[in-house]
């Protein structure tokens, strides 16, 4: 369906305006009218017109001024002058202001239609010529930049790219490939791939891609391990390049560094192995106790049966602790946990945690002590995470302490930080193990910790909580002397201090 042609008639004589409008409507055009140049200019600004019929002599704004303004708005609009003062001078003046043609009044309908059609044809040809010129310029630009585009795309890829022709010469490559294989940055096309890359797993794959029976495969994919010191793992994909007739032109090889993915797979495998091991032992123990109780294997002594059930309960409690630590660790690791931070007084949390955990130290006859001033500065923190943090630290101080040892919690303001220390007089940690204590599932092994239960996730969770609150944690320990964990949180400036104990 053809587009509607929009024409604007600007004349101060109503009879001329309406007469032209009826003639143009009968020809299938859309026609609007304006009584002077000012109104016509506003209509041009508001709408879209293909052709203007303009009277020269009008009040408010004349035709010449209107044409000059329209030329700035849309140079492609065809403007035809209609006037009763037709002279050579007015015609020349109108042409200088952008008029395409000139119709003297009075004029017949056929004469108007002829001039309008001629003007519209000129506009059509002008628009078409402009479009063709733009298309030609665009094609020339695309051709001129095609090579540059290909190189830009290839060079920006994170994967390595090698293109090799049938003579096994290097045709195209990118910086990622050079970096992965540690090659000379100043490579030149046309060199044999065997000269550039020393013999190894990668060249073996390229060689196999050129063998006659390789044509049955679309792509050869294989993992290769680079020699040390890099020791990286690459996934290499080699595909044959063919033209439209099926003739082989060469091969293209992509290289992807999957070292991190392999490490993640290894960590996942270790994680599953560790969790399985941690779950198996307590579950086996619970099953053994329940089997012995149900089969009456140890007799009817209520005291012995109660001891077995109590041990089963303790083992079940250990399993629930493990599940809880795993869920918390997963939430912290995923960084999707929602924290409800508030201005927090840490004193009640430390006091309540100490009171709740005291009974765990009764069997070792531990002494509990708190050294805190009456007031402590407020910190911005999540209450539940602070409770878990100090539960883990104090619980460890109890768990790895010696008989009649001490558990001391100290807190003080240190410049712009609130510093809390959890001190024990326990078995301590040797210097070799200190760097690993925050790793997942790490537990110090030795004769003194053989019967100490735990998930190995507590300190890992503690470290993540501290870091999520923009704090710091460090540790000092000596074997046989004890361990001190020091946590520092930034103080919320400009707030009142909280009342301590």
C-alpha positions in Angstrom: 0.0 0.0 0.0 1.4 3.4 -1.1 2.2 5.9 1.6 -0.2 9.0 1.8 1.3 12.2 0.5 0.9 15.1 2.9 0.6 18.6 1.4 0.3 21.9 3.3 -1.4 25.0 1.6 -0.4 28.3 3.1 -2.4 31.3 1.8 -4.3 34.2 3.3 -7.1 33.9 0.8 -9.7 31.3 2.1 -11.0 30.7 -1.4 -7.6 29.8 -2.8 -6.9 27.5 0.3 -10.1 25.6 0.0 -10.0 25.4 -3.8 -6.5 23.9 -3.8 -7.5 21.5 -0.9 -10.5 20.1 -2.8 -8.4 19.6 -6.0 -5.6 17.8 -4.1 -8.1 15.7 -2.1 -9.7 14.5 -5.4 -6.2 13.4 -6.5 -5.9 11.2 -3.4 -3.5 13.5 -1.4 -3.8 14.6 2.2 -4.2 18.3 2.3 -4.0 20.8 5.3 -4.4 24.5 5.2 -2.9 27.5 7.1 -4.0 31.2 6.8 -0.5 32.7 7.2 3.2 31.9 7.4 3.4 31.8 11.2 0.6 29.1 11.4 2.1 27.2 8.5 5.6 27.2 10.2 4.0 25.8 13.4 2.3 23.0 11.5 5.5 22.1 9.7 7.3 21.8 13.0 4.5 19.7 14.5 3.9 17.4 11.5 5.5 15.9 8.5 4.8 17.3 5.0 6.1 16.3 1.6 5.1 19.5 -0.3 4.1 23.1 0.5 2.1 25.5 -1.6 3.1 28.9 -0.4 1.7 32.4 -1.2 4.3 35.1 -1.1 2.2 38.1 0.1 0.7 37.2 3.5 0.2 39.0 6.8 2.1 38.1 10.0 4.8 36.1 8.1 5.3 36.2 4.4 6.1 33.3 2.0 9.8 34.1 1.6 10.4 34.1 5.4 8.4 30.9 5.7 10.4 29.1 3.0 13.6 30.1 4.6 12.5 28.7 8.0 11.2 25.5 6.5 14.4 25.0 4.7 16.2 24.8 8.0 13.7 22.3 9.4 13.5 19.9 6.5 15.5 20.6 3.3 13.7 17.8 1.5 10.3 19.5 1.5 9.2 20.6 -2.0 8.0 24.2 -1.9 5.9 25.7 -4.8 5.0 29.4 -4.8 1.5 30.5 -5.8 1.0 34.3 -6.1 -0.9 36.9 -8.0 2.2 39.2 -8.3 4.1 37.1 -10.8 7.2 38.8 -12.1 10.7 37.6 -13.0 12.1 39.3 -9.9 9.7 37.6 -7.5 10.3 34.2 -9.3 14.1 34.5 -8.9 13.7 35.6 -5.3 11.5 32.7 -4.5 14.0 30.2 -6.1 16.8 31.6 -3.9 14.7 30.9 -0.9 14.2 27.2 -1.9 11.2 27.2 -4.1 11.0 24.4 -6.6 8.4 25.9 -9.0 6.2 28.9 -9.5 2.4 29.0 -10.3 0.9 32.5 -11.0 -2.7 33.2 -10.0 -5.2 32.6 -11.3 -4.5 28.9 -12.3 -6.6 26.0 -13.5 -6.9 22.8 -11.4 -5.1 20.8 -14.1 -2.2 23.3 -14.0 -2.0 23.0 -10.2 -2.0 19.2 -10.3 0.7 19.1 -13.0 3.0 21.3 -11.0 2.4 19.4 -7.8 3.0 16.0 -9.4 6.2 17.2 -10.9 7.3 18.5 -7.5 6.4 15.2 -5.8 8.3 13.2 -8.5 11.3 15.4 -7.9 11.0 14.7 -4.1 10.7 10.9 -4.7 13.8 10.8 -6.9 15.7 13.0 -4.5 14.8 10.7 -1.5 15.6 7.6 -3.5 18.9 9.0 -4.6 19.8 9.9 -1.1 18.9 6.4 0.2 20.9 4.8 -2.6 23.9 7.0 -1.8 23.6 6.2 1.9 23.4 2.4 1.1 26.5 2.7 -1.2 28.4 4.6 1.5 27.4 2.0 4.1 28.5 -0.9 1.9 31.8 0.7 1.1 32.3 1.3 4.8 31.4 -2.3 5.6 33.9 -3.6 3.0 36.6 -1.3 4.2 36.2 -2.3 7.8 35.4 -6.0 7.4 38.9 -7.2 7.9 39.3 -4.8 10.9 36.0 -6.1 12.3 37.1 -9.7 12.1 40.4 -8.9 13.8 38.7 -6.9 16.5 36.2 -9.7 17.3 38.9 -12.4 17.3 41.3 -10.3 19.4 38.6 -9.5 22.0 37.7 -13.1 22.6 38.8 -14.7 25.9 39.3 -18.1 24.2 42.4 -18.6 22.2 42.0 -18.9 18.4 44.4 -20.5 15.8 43.5 -20.8 12.1 45.8 -23.1 10.1 45.7 -23.7 6.3 46.2 -27.1 4.5 49.9 -26.4 4.3 49.9 -26.3 8.2 50.8 -22.6 8.2 49.4 -20.2 10.7 46.8 -17.8 9.1 45.1 -16.1 12.0 45.5 -16.0 15.8 44.6 -13.8 18.8 46.4 -12.6 21.9 44.6 -15.0 24.2 46.1 -18.0 22.3 49.6 -16.4 22.5 49.2 -16.0 26.2 47.8 -19.5 26.9 50.7 -21.2 25.1 53.3 -18.6 26.1 54.4 -17.9 22.5 56.3 -15.0 20.9 54.0 -12.0 20.6 55.5 -11.0 17.3 54.2 -13.9 15.2 54.0 -13.6 11.4 51.4 -15.3 9.2 52.6 -18.1 6.9 55.0 -19.8 9.4 54.6 -23.5 10.0 52.7 -24.4 13.1 55.5 -26.9 14.0 58.1 -24.1 14.1 55.9 -21.9 16.3 54.6 -24.4 18.8 57.0 -27.1 20.2 55.9 -30.7 20.0 53.3 -31.6 22.6 49.7 -32.5 23.2 48.4 -29.5 21.2 50.4 -30.2 18.1 49.4 -33.8 18.3 45.7 -32.8 18.1 46.4 -30.6 15.1 48.3 -33.4 13.4 45.3 -35.8 14.0 42.9 -33.2 12.5 44.9 -33.3 9.2 44.9 -37.1 8.9 42.6 -38.6 6.2 40.2 -40.3 8.6 39.7 -37.1 10.6 37.1 -36.1 8.0 34.5 -38.3 9.7 34.6 -36.0 12.8 33.1 -32.5 12.9 35.2 -31.5 15.9 38.0 -33.1 17.9 37.8 -32.1 21.6 40.5 -32.9 24.2 41.9 -31.7 27.5 45.6 -31.0 27.6 47.8 -30.2 30.5 50.6 -27.7 30.0 54.0 -28.4 31.4 55.0 -26.7 34.6 55.6 -24.1 35.9 52.2 -23.0 34.5 50.6 -26.4 34.8 47.3 -25.1 33.4 44.6 -27.3 31.9 43.2 -26.3 28.4 40.2 -27.6 26.6 41.2 -27.7 22.9 38.5 -28.0 20.1 39.8 -28.5 16.5 37.3 -28.2 13.6 37.9 -28.6 9.9 37.1 -25.7 7.6 35.4 -26.5 4.3 34.2 -24.4 1.3 30.8 -24.6 -0.3 31.9 -27.6 -2.3 33.1 -29.5 0.7 36.8 -29.0 -0.1 39.0 -28.8 3.1 40.7 -25.4 3.5 42.3 -26.0 6.9 41.5 -26.2 10.6 40.4 -23.8 13.3 41.4 -24.5 16.9 39.9 -22.9 20.0 41.6 -23.1 23.4 39.8 -22.5 26.7 41.5 -22.3 30.0 39.6 -24.6 32.3 42.1 -24.7 35.1 39.7 -23.0 37.6 36.9 -25.3 36.6 39.1 -28.4 37.2 40.0 -26.9 40.6 36.3 -26.4 41.4 35.6 -29.9 40.4 38.3 -31.1 42.7 37.1 -29.0 45.6 33.5 -30.3 45.0 34.8 -33.9 45.1 36.7 -33.2 48.3 33.7 -31.5 49.8 31.4 -34.5 49.0 34.1 -36.9 50.4 34.5 -34.8 53.6 30.8 -34.5 54.2 30.2 -38.2 53.5 33.0 -39.0 56.0 31.6 -36.6 58.6 28.1 -38.0 58.2 29.0 -41.7 58.1 30.7 -42.0 61.5 27.9 -40.5 63.7 25.2 -42.2 61.7 27.0 -45.6 62.1 27.3 -45.0 65.8 23.7 -44.0 66.2 22.6 -47.1 64.3 24.9 -49.3 66.4 23.5 -47.9 69.7 19.9 -48.3 68.5 20.5 -51.8 67.2 22.0 -52.8 70.5 19.1 -51.3 72.4 16.4 -52.9 70.2 18.0 -56.3 70.2 18.6 -56.2 73.9 22.3 -57.1 73.2 23.5 -55.5 76.4 20.8 -56.9 78.7 18.1 -55.2 80.7 20.2 -52.9 82.8 18.3 -49.5 82.6 21.5 -47.6 83.4 23.4 -49.1 80.5 20.5 -48.7 78.1 20.1 -45.0 79.1 23.8 -44.5 78.5 23.5 -45.9 74.9 20.5 -43.7 74.2 22.3 -40.7 75.6 25.3 -41.4 73.3 22.9 -41.8 70.4 21.4 -38.4 71.3 24.8 -36.8 71.5 25.7 -38.2 68.1 22.4 -36.9 66.6 23.1 -33.5 68.1 26.5 -33.6 66.4 24.8 -34.3 63.1 22.4 -31.4 63.5 25.4 -29.1 64.2 27.0 -30.3 61.1 23.9 -29.7 59.0 23.4 -26.3 60.6 27.1 -25.3 59.8 26.8 -26.6 56.3 23.6 -24.5 55.7 25.2 -21.4 57.2 28.4 -21.9 55.2 26.4 -22.3 52.0 24.4 -19.1 52.6 27.6 -17.2 53.4 29.4 -18.6 50.4 26.5 -17.8 48.0 26.5 -14.2 49.3 22.6 -14.2 49.2 22.1 -14.1 52.9 20.0 -11.2 54.1 21.5 -9.3 57.0 19.5 -7.1 59.4 22.2 -4.8 60.6 21.5 -2.5 63.5 23.4 -0.4 66.0 24.4 -3.1 68.4 25.7 -3.4 71.9 27.9 -6.4 71.9 28.2 -6.8 75.7 24.9 -8.7 76.3 25.6 -11.1 73.4 29.0 -12.0 74.9 27.6 -12.4 78.4 24.6 -14.5 77.3 26.8 -16.7 75.1 29.3 -17.3 77.9 26.5 -18.3 80.3 24.9 -20.6 77.8 28.1 -22.5 77.1 29.5 -22.7 80.7 27.9 -26.1 81.2 30.1 -27.5 78.4 33.2 -26.8 80.4 32.0 -28.5 83.7 33.6 -31.8 82.9 37.0 -30.0 82.5 36.4 -27.7 85.5 37.1 -24.6 83.4 37.2 -21.1 84.8 35.3 -18.5 82.8 36.2 -14.8 83.0 35.1 -11.6 81.3 37.2 -8.4 81.2 35.1 -5.6 79.7 34.6 -1.9 80.7 31.2 -0.6 81.8 30.6 1.0 78.4 31.5 -0.2 74.9 31.0 1.6 71.6 28.2 0.5 69.4 28.9 -1.4 66.1 26.6 -1.9 63.1 26.0 -5.6 62.9 23.5 -8.5 62.5 22.6 -9.8 65.9 22.1 -13.4 64.9 25.5 -13.5 63.1 27.2 -12.0 66.1 25.7 -14.6 68.4 26.9 -17.4 66.1 30.4 -15.8 65.8 31.0 -15.7 69.6 29.3 -19.1 70.1 31.8 -20.6 67.7 34.8 -18.9 69.2 33.9 -19.6 72.9 32.9 -23.1 72.0 36.3 -23.7 70.5 38.0 -22.3 73.5 36.1 -24.8 75.7 36.5 -27.7 73.3 40.3 -27.4 72.9 41.1 -26.4 76.5 42.8 -28.5 79.2 41.5 -29.6 82.5 41.1 -26.7 85.0 42.0 -24.3 82.2 40.6 -20.8 81.6 38.4 -19.1 79.1 38.7 -15.4 79.0 36.8 -12.9 76.9 38.2 -9.3 76.8 36.7 -6.3 75.0 37.9 -2.7 74.7 37.8 0.3 72.4 40.9 0.6 70.3 40.9 3.9 68.3 38.2 3.5 65.7 37.6 -0.2 66.4 36.0 -2.4 69.0 38.4 -5.1 69.8 37.3 -8.5 71.3 39.7 -11.2 72.4 38.7 -14.8 73.1 41.5 -16.4 75.1 42.0 -20.0 76.2 44.8 -21.8 78.0 44.3 -25.0 76.0 46.4 -27.2 73.8 47.3 -24.5 71.3 47.9 -24.8 67.5 51.3 -25.3 66.0 52.7 -22.7 63.7 52.5 -25.0 60.7 48.7 -25.3 61.0 47.9 -21.7 61.7 47.5 -20.6 58.1 45.0 -23.4 57.4 42.6 -23.0 60.4 40.1 -20.9 58.4 39.8 -23.5 55.6 36.6 -25.5 55.2 36.6 -28.8 57.1 40.1 -28.2 58.4 40.7 -29.7 61.9 44.0 -30.0 63.8 44.8 -33.6 64.1 46.7 -35.1 67.0 46.4 -37.3 70.1 44.8 -34.5 72.1 42.1 -33.8 69.5 41.3 -37.4 68.6 38.1 -37.5 70.6 37.1 -33.9 70.0 34.1 -33.7 67.7 33.4 -30.8 65.3 32.5 -30.0 61.7 35.7 -28.1 60.7 33.5 -25.3 59.5 33.3 -23.1 62.6 36.3 -20.9 62.0 35.5 -20.7 58.3 32.1 -19.3 59.1 33.6 -16.9 61.7 36.0 -15.5 59.2 33.2 -14.9 56.6 31.0 -13.2 59.2 33.8 -10.9 60.3 34.6 -9.9 56.8 31.0 -9.3 55.9 30.9 -6.7 58.7 34.1 -5.0 57.4 36.1 -6.4 60.4 39.4 -8.3 60.9 40.3 -11.5 62.7 43.7 -12.8 63.6 45.1 -15.5 65.9 48.0 -16.1 68.2 48.8 -19.5 69.5 51.5 -21.6 71.1 51.4 -25.3 71.6 50.7 -26.2 75.2 50.1 -22.5 76.1 46.8 -21.7 74.5 45.2 -19.7 71.7 43.9 -16.1 71.4 41.5 -15.0 68.7 41.2 -11.2 68.2 38.3 -9.7 66.4 38.1 -6.0 65.4 34.9 -4.3 64.2 34.7 -0.6 63.1 32.9 1.6 65.6 29.8 3.5 64.4 31.0 7.1 64.8 28.9 9.8 66.4 26.7 7.3 68.4 26.4 7.0 72.2 28.2 4.2 73.9 26.3 1.2 75.2 26.3 0.2 78.8 28.2 -3.0 79.5 28.4 -5.1 82.6 
